[in-house]
């Protein structure tokens, strides 16, 4: 991995697993792979089974003498689908405001990451810190979730909020004044957790609403670019008294997010692989981040119904955007420029607005900073036109994400 700095790590991601969903899905996938002949499944791959086959899996596992004992608790522990809202949260880091906090967070994200940008080899394990634990957010817990307030994690030492360690020889580091001056004025603000003045280690939190009580006490060093729907899903398992989640919540992977190279949304599927030492090959199933440009919310809802769980969507409703066509175009291009969306899917009634849109300059700059092999998508691969009924087919065949070699889309198994 290249040196951690504001050029190589302007964005980072974490993958959040709720209630052991990933391991439960892996168990079901392993069951299908091992018993396809016994039960006459149409495929050894869980993702390729028909709806009637999937509906039988719970009963089959519970009645199977060999596999029923592997289910941790009860039938509700059997999972057959990827998480509805995916697992990935992408952050933009404020290097100019809080370079120490950004370097610390980015390093803990990249250490032990499953994704090494410069190598096809298995990534190196994270270095061990002064505490004897790996200096990485990978496999650490989200230990505090307070609905309407914050989601907090980063204590990879004890996992309960009483520990943490920085990358700076394990020592606590100072508050950065520029970061203290920023406000916790909306949902999605990324800020340092601490136990008092100048006591920053590895703990961080993300706001779920405005949090003025944190202003001037915690260093703001970033914001959520995409994946707020994941945090909203996590919020449901929080507690207003103490904040201890009602189910286990874990960061199963993390790393640097490189625009146009790293998938921005999706979840991991641990495919059974007898040739792998661990018995599985992790595959990231991508959900395209789609901006739905529609004349009304009713039309946008029709797109959402068709896309379902196979896309992370942002409504761009023309009738709700004041100021005419110019303002609509700006509203569409801004999330693209900030790498919050992958494609724009326009209803035929809004197709004329696309003629004045082009691939953002930030995408071109991102490609120029990245190693060979990444190209700027064509305009017609970014700005798509479709009727609601054809929405999923359109993004699965015509978008630049769908045409990227080696990427697996969750919709391809629909």
C-alpha positions as CSV (number, residue, x, y, z in Angstrom):
1,X,0.0,0.0,0.0
2,X,1.3,3.5,-0.9
3,X,2.1,5.9,1.9
4,X,-0.9,7.2,3.8
5,X,-1.4,10.9,2.9
6,X,-4.0,13.3,1.6
7,X,-3.4,12.3,-2.0
8,X,-3.5,8.5,-1.6
9,X,-6.2,8.4,1.1
10,X,-8.6,11.3,0.5
11,X,-11.4,8.8,1.0
12,X,-11.8,5.7,3.2
13,X,-14.5,3.0,3.8
14,X,-15.6,0.7,6.5
15,X,-17.9,-2.4,6.0
16,X,-20.3,-2.9,8.8
17,X,-21.8,-6.2,9.7
18,X,-25.0,-6.3,11.8
19,X,-26.0,-9.3,13.9
20,X,-23.4,-11.6,12.3
21,X,-25.2,-11.4,9.0
22,X,-22.1,-12.2,7.0
23,X,-21.2,-15.3,8.9
24,X,-24.9,-16.5,8.8
25,X,-25.0,-16.0,5.1
26,X,-21.7,-17.9,4.7
27,X,-23.2,-20.8,6.6
28,X,-26.2,-21.0,4.3
29,X,-23.9,-20.8,1.3
30,X,-21.7,-23.6,2.6
31,X,-24.8,-25.7,3.2
32,X,-26.0,-25.3,-0.4
33,X,-22.6,-26.0,-1.7
34,X,-22.2,-29.2,0.3
35,X,-25.7,-30.6,-0.1
36,X,-26.7,-29.7,-3.6
37,X,-26.8,-33.4,-4.7
38,X,-28.6,-34.5,-1.5
39,X,-31.5,-32.0,-1.9
40,X,-31.4,-31.6,-5.7
41,X,-30.6,-27.9,-5.8
42,X,-30.3,-26.4,-9.2
43,X,-26.9,-24.9,-8.4
44,X,-24.2,-25.2,-5.8
45,X,-24.2,-21.4,-5.6
46,X,-26.7,-20.0,-3.2
47,X,-27.0,-16.8,-5.3
48,X,-28.3,-18.8,-8.3
49,X,-31.1,-20.7,-6.6
50,X,-34.7,-20.0,-7.5
51,X,-37.2,-18.4,-5.0
52,X,-38.9,-21.7,-4.1
53,X,-35.5,-23.3,-3.4
54,X,-34.4,-20.4,-1.2
55,X,-37.7,-20.6,0.7
56,X,-37.0,-24.2,1.7
57,X,-33.5,-23.7,3.0
58,X,-34.5,-22.8,6.6
59,X,-36.5,-26.0,7.0
60,X,-33.8,-28.1,5.2
61,X,-31.0,-26.9,7.5
62,X,-33.1,-27.2,10.7
63,X,-34.0,-30.9,9.8
64,X,-30.5,-31.8,8.6
65,X,-28.7,-33.8,11.3
66,X,-25.2,-32.6,10.2
67,X,-26.0,-29.0,9.6
68,X,-28.7,-28.1,12.2
69,X,-26.1,-28.1,15.0
70,X,-24.1,-25.5,13.2
71,X,-26.9,-22.9,13.4
72,X,-25.9,-20.7,16.4
73,X,-29.3,-20.2,17.9
74,X,-32.5,-20.9,16.0
75,X,-34.2,-20.7,12.7
76,X,-34.1,-16.9,12.6
77,X,-30.3,-17.2,12.5
78,X,-30.5,-18.6,8.9
79,X,-29.8,-15.9,6.3
80,X,-30.3,-16.4,2.6
81,X,-29.7,-12.9,1.2
82,X,-27.2,-10.1,1.3
83,X,-28.1,-7.3,3.7
84,X,-30.8,-5.1,2.3
85,X,-28.8,-1.8,2.5
86,X,-25.4,-3.3,1.9
87,X,-22.6,-2.8,4.4
88,X,-20.2,-0.1,3.0
89,X,-19.9,3.4,4.3
90,X,-17.5,5.8,2.4
91,X,-16.0,8.8,4.2
92,X,-14.2,11.9,2.8
93,X,-11.4,13.0,5.1
94,X,-10.6,16.6,5.9
95,X,-6.8,16.5,5.6
96,X,-6.5,20.3,5.5
97,X,-8.4,20.6,8.7
98,X,-7.1,17.7,10.9
99,X,-4.1,16.0,9.3
100,X,-3.2,14.0,12.4
101,X,-6.8,12.6,12.9
102,X,-6.9,11.8,9.1
103,X,-3.6,10.0,9.1
104,X,-4.5,8.0,12.1
105,X,-8.0,7.0,10.8
106,X,-6.7,6.3,7.2
107,X,-3.8,4.1,8.5
108,X,-6.1,2.1,10.8
109,X,-8.5,1.6,7.8
110,X,-5.7,0.5,5.4
111,X,-3.9,-1.8,7.8
112,X,-5.1,-5.3,7.1
113,X,-7.5,-4.3,4.4
114,X,-8.7,-7.0,2.0
115,X,-8.0,-4.6,-0.8
116,X,-4.4,-3.8,-1.8
117,X,-4.4,-1.4,-4.7
118,X,-0.9,-2.2,-5.9
119,X,-0.9,-6.0,-5.6
120,X,-3.0,-9.1,-6.5
121,X,-1.3,-10.9,-3.6
122,X,-2.9,-11.5,-0.3
123,X,-2.6,-8.3,1.7
124,X,-0.1,-8.2,4.6
125,X,-1.6,-8.5,8.1
126,X,-1.9,-5.3,10.2
127,X,1.1,-4.5,12.5
128,X,0.7,-5.1,16.2
129,X,0.3,-2.2,18.5
130,X,1.6,-1.5,22.0
131,X,-1.6,-3.1,23.3
132,X,-0.8,-6.4,21.6
133,X,-3.7,-6.1,19.2
134,X,-3.6,-5.5,15.5
135,X,-3.6,-1.8,14.6
136,X,-6.6,-1.9,12.4
137,X,-10.3,-1.3,12.5
138,X,-10.9,-4.6,10.7
139,X,-12.8,-7.0,13.0
140,X,-13.3,-4.3,15.6
141,X,-16.8,-3.6,17.1
142,X,-19.2,-0.7,17.0
143,X,-19.7,-0.5,20.7
144,X,-22.1,2.5,21.0
145,X,-25.2,3.3,19.1
146,X,-27.5,6.1,20.4
147,X,-30.5,6.7,18.1
148,X,-30.7,10.3,16.9
149,X,-27.2,11.0,18.2
150,X,-24.1,9.0,17.2
151,X,-22.6,5.6,16.2
152,X,-19.2,5.1,17.8
153,X,-16.5,2.5,17.2
154,X,-12.7,2.2,16.9
155,X,-11.9,0.5,20.3
156,X,-10.0,-2.5,18.9
157,X,-8.3,-3.0,22.3
158,X,-11.3,-3.8,24.6
159,X,-14.3,-3.3,22.2
160,X,-16.3,-1.5,24.8
161,X,-15.2,2.1,24.6
162,X,-12.7,2.0,27.4
163,X,-9.7,1.4,25.2
164,X,-8.0,2.5,21.9
165,X,-4.6,3.1,20.5
166,X,-3.3,5.6,18.0
167,X,-0.7,4.9,15.3
168,X,1.7,7.4,16.9
169,X,3.5,4.8,19.0
170,X,0.3,4.1,20.8
171,X,0.2,7.6,22.4
172,X,-2.8,9.9,22.7
173,X,-2.5,12.8,20.3
174,X,-3.6,16.4,20.6
175,X,-6.8,18.1,19.5
176,X,-6.4,20.0,16.2
177,X,-7.9,23.5,16.6
178,X,-9.3,23.7,13.0
179,X,-11.2,20.4,13.6
180,X,-12.5,21.6,17.0
181,X,-13.9,24.7,15.3
182,X,-16.1,22.7,12.9
183,X,-19.7,22.0,13.9
184,X,-21.5,18.7,14.3
185,X,-24.4,20.4,12.4
186,X,-25.9,17.5,10.4
187,X,-26.0,13.7,10.1
188,X,-22.9,12.0,8.7
189,X,-20.2,14.1,10.4
190,X,-17.1,12.0,11.2
191,X,-15.4,13.0,14.5
192,X,-12.9,11.8,17.0
193,X,-14.0,10.1,20.2
194,X,-12.0,11.0,23.3
195,X,-12.0,10.9,27.1
196,X,-11.2,14.6,27.5
197,X,-8.9,17.3,26.1
198,X,-6.0,16.1,23.9
199,X,-6.9,12.4,24.5
200,X,-7.4,11.1,20.9
201,X,-6.6,7.5,20.1
202,X,-8.4,5.3,17.7
203,X,-12.1,5.8,18.6
204,X,-14.3,7.7,16.3
205,X,-18.0,8.5,15.9
206,X,-20.5,9.4,13.2
207,X,-23.4,11.7,13.9
208,X,-27.0,10.6,13.2
209,X,-28.4,14.1,13.5
210,X,-27.2,17.5,14.6
211,X,-25.0,17.2,17.8
212,X,-24.2,20.6,19.1
213,X,-23.2,19.1,22.5
214,X,-20.1,17.8,20.7
215,X,-19.0,21.1,19.3
216,X,-15.6,22.4,20.5
217,X,-15.0,19.1,22.4
218,X,-14.4,16.7,19.5
219,X,-12.3,17.1,16.4
220,X,-14.3,16.9,13.2
221,X,-12.1,15.3,10.5
222,X,-14.5,14.0,7.8
223,X,-18.0,13.3,6.6
224,X,-20.0,10.4,5.1
225,X,-20.0,10.4,1.2
226,X,-22.3,7.4,0.8
227,X,-23.7,4.7,3.0
228,X,-25.9,6.7,5.4
229,X,-28.6,4.0,4.7
230,X,-26.2,1.5,6.4
231,X,-25.9,3.7,9.5
232,X,-29.6,4.2,9.6
233,X,-30.0,0.4,9.6
234,X,-27.5,0.2,12.5
235,X,-29.3,2.9,14.4
236,X,-32.3,0.7,14.8
237,X,-30.3,-1.6,17.1
238,X,-29.1,1.2,19.4
239,X,-30.2,2.3,22.9
240,X,-30.8,5.7,24.4
241,X,-29.6,4.5,27.8
242,X,-25.9,3.8,27.5
243,X,-25.9,3.1,23.8
244,X,-25.0,-0.6,23.9
245,X,-26.2,-2.2,20.7
246,X,-28.8,-5.0,21.1
247,X,-27.0,-7.2,18.5
248,X,-23.3,-7.5,17.6
249,X,-22.1,-4.9,15.2
250,X,-18.7,-5.4,13.6
251,X,-16.4,-3.7,11.1
252,X,-15.6,-6.7,8.9
253,X,-13.4,-4.8,6.5
254,X,-12.0,-1.4,5.8
255,X,-9.6,0.4,3.5
256,X,-8.9,3.3,1.2
257,X,-11.7,4.2,-1.2
258,X,-10.2,5.1,-4.6
259,X,-12.9,6.8,-6.8
260,X,-13.8,4.8,-9.9
261,X,-11.6,1.8,-8.7
262,X,-13.1,0.8,-5.4
263,X,-16.8,-0.2,-5.2
264,X,-18.8,2.4,-3.3
265,X,-21.6,0.2,-2.1
266,X,-22.4,-3.5,-1.6
267,X,-21.6,-6.3,0.8
268,X,-19.4,-9.3,1.1
269,X,-20.4,-12.8,0.1
270,X,-18.1,-15.6,1.3
271,X,-18.2,-18.1,-1.5
272,X,-17.4,-21.7,-0.6
273,X,-14.1,-22.7,-2.2
274,X,-12.5,-26.1,-1.5
275,X,-9.2,-24.9,-3.1
276,X,-8.9,-22.0,-0.6
277,X,-7.0,-22.6,2.6
278,X,-9.8,-21.0,4.6
279,X,-12.5,-22.8,2.6
280,X,-14.0,-19.6,1.3
281,X,-13.2,-16.9,-1.2
282,X,-14.7,-13.5,-0.2
283,X,-16.4,-11.7,-3.1
284,X,-17.7,-8.2,-2.9
285,X,-21.2,-7.9,-4.4
286,X,-21.7,-4.4,-5.7
287,X,-24.8,-2.3,-5.4
288,X,-24.6,0.6,-7.8
289,X,-25.2,4.0,-6.4
290,X,-27.9,5.5,-8.6
291,X,-29.2,9.0,-8.8
292,X,-32.9,8.7,-9.9
293,X,-33.8,11.8,-12.0
294,X,-37.5,11.9,-12.2
295,X,-40.3,14.5,-12.8
296,X,-42.1,13.5,-9.6
297,X,-41.6,11.4,-6.4
298,X,-44.3,9.0,-7.7
299,X,-42.2,8.2,-10.7
300,X,-39.0,7.9,-8.6
301,X,-40.8,5.5,-6.4
302,X,-41.5,3.3,-9.4
303,X,-37.8,3.2,-10.2
304,X,-37.0,2.3,-6.6
305,X,-39.4,-0.6,-6.6
306,X,-37.8,-2.1,-9.7
307,X,-34.2,-1.6,-8.5
308,X,-35.0,-2.9,-5.0
309,X,-32.0,-4.0,-2.9
310,X,-29.7,-4.1,-6.0
311,X,-29.0,-0.3,-5.9
312,X,-28.4,2.4,-3.4
313,X,-30.5,5.3,-4.6
314,X,-30.7,9.0,-4.3
315,X,-33.9,10.8,-5.4
316,X,-33.4,13.8,-7.7
317,X,-37.0,15.0,-8.2
318,X,-37.2,17.8,-10.7
319,X,-40.4,19.3,-9.4
320,X,-38.9,19.7,-5.9
321,X,-35.8,21.5,-7.1
322,X,-36.3,25.3,-7.3
323,X,-34.6,27.5,-9.8
324,X,-35.2,25.9,-13.2
325,X,-33.1,23.6,-15.4
326,X,-29.8,25.1,-14.3
327,X,-30.4,24.3,-10.7
328,X,-31.6,20.8,-11.6
329,X,-28.4,20.1,-13.5
330,X,-26.3,21.4,-10.5
331,X,-28.3,19.1,-8.1
332,X,-27.5,16.1,-10.3
333,X,-23.8,16.9,-10.9
334,X,-22.9,17.8,-7.3
335,X,-23.2,14.2,-5.9
336,X,-21.4,12.9,-8.9
337,X,-18.5,15.3,-8.4
338,X,-18.3,14.3,-4.8
339,X,-18.2,10.5,-5.7
340,X,-21.4,9.9,-3.9
341,X,-23.1,8.4,-7.0
342,X,-21.9,6.1,-9.8
343,X,-24.6,6.8,-12.4
344,X,-27.6,8.9,-13.1
345,X,-30.8,7.1,-14.3
346,X,-33.2,9.6,-15.8
347,X,-36.9,9.1,-16.7
348,X,-37.7,9.8,-20.4
349,X,-39.5,13.0,-19.3
350,X,-36.1,14.3,-17.9
351,X,-33.9,13.0,-20.7
352,X,-33.5,16.4,-22.2
353,X,-31.7,17.7,-19.1
354,X,-28.8,15.2,-19.7
355,X,-27.7,16.9,-22.9
356,X,-26.0,19.6,-20.8
357,X,-24.2,17.2,-18.5
358,X,-20.8,15.6,-18.8
359,X,-18.5,13.5,-16.7
360,X,-17.3,15.7,-13.7
361,X,-13.7,17.1,-13.8
362,X,-13.1,15.4,-10.4
363,X,-13.5,12.0,-12.1
364,X,-10.8,13.0,-14.6
365,X,-8.5,14.2,-11.9
366,X,-9.0,11.0,-9.9
367,X,-8.0,8.9,-12.9
368,X,-4.9,11.0,-13.5
369,X,-3.7,10.4,-10.0
370,X,-4.3,6.6,-10.1
371,X,-2.1,3.8,-11.5
372,X,-2.6,2.5,-15.1
373,X,-5.7,0.5,-15.9
374,X,-8.4,2.9,-14.8
375,X,-10.1,5.0,-17.4
376,X,-12.7,7.7,-17.3
377,X,-16.2,6.3,-18.1
378,X,-17.9,7.5,-21.2
379,X,-20.7,10.0,-20.8
380,X,-23.3,7.5,-22.1
381,X,-22.2,5.0,-19.4
382,X,-22.8,7.5,-16.6
383,X,-26.0,9.3,-17.7
384,X,-28.7,6.7,-18.6
385,X,-32.3,6.9,-19.7
386,X,-34.9,4.3,-18.9
387,X,-38.5,3.7,-18.1
388,X,-39.1,2.5,-14.6
389,X,-39.9,-1.1,-15.7
390,X,-36.5,-1.4,-17.5
391,X,-34.4,0.3,-14.7
392,X,-32.6,-2.8,-13.4
393,X,-31.9,-4.1,-16.9
394,X,-30.5,-0.7,-17.9
395,X,-28.0,-0.3,-15.0
396,X,-27.0,-4.0,-15.3
397,X,-26.1,-3.7,-18.9
398,X,-25.3,-0.1,-19.9
399,X,-23.6,1.5,-16.9
400,X,-19.8,1.8,-16.5
401,X,-20.0,-0.1,-13.3
402,X,-21.7,-3.1,-15.0
403,X,-19.0,-3.0,-17.7
404,X,-16.0,-3.0,-15.3
405,X,-14.1,-6.2,-15.7
406,X,-14.0,-8.4,-12.6
407,X,-16.7,-6.6,-10.7
408,X,-19.7,-8.7,-9.4
409,X,-23.1,-7.0,-9.2
410,X,-25.7,-8.2,-6.8
411,X,-28.3,-7.6,-9.5
412,X,-26.6,-10.1,-11.8
413,X,-28.0,-12.9,-9.7
414,X,-31.5,-11.5,-9.5
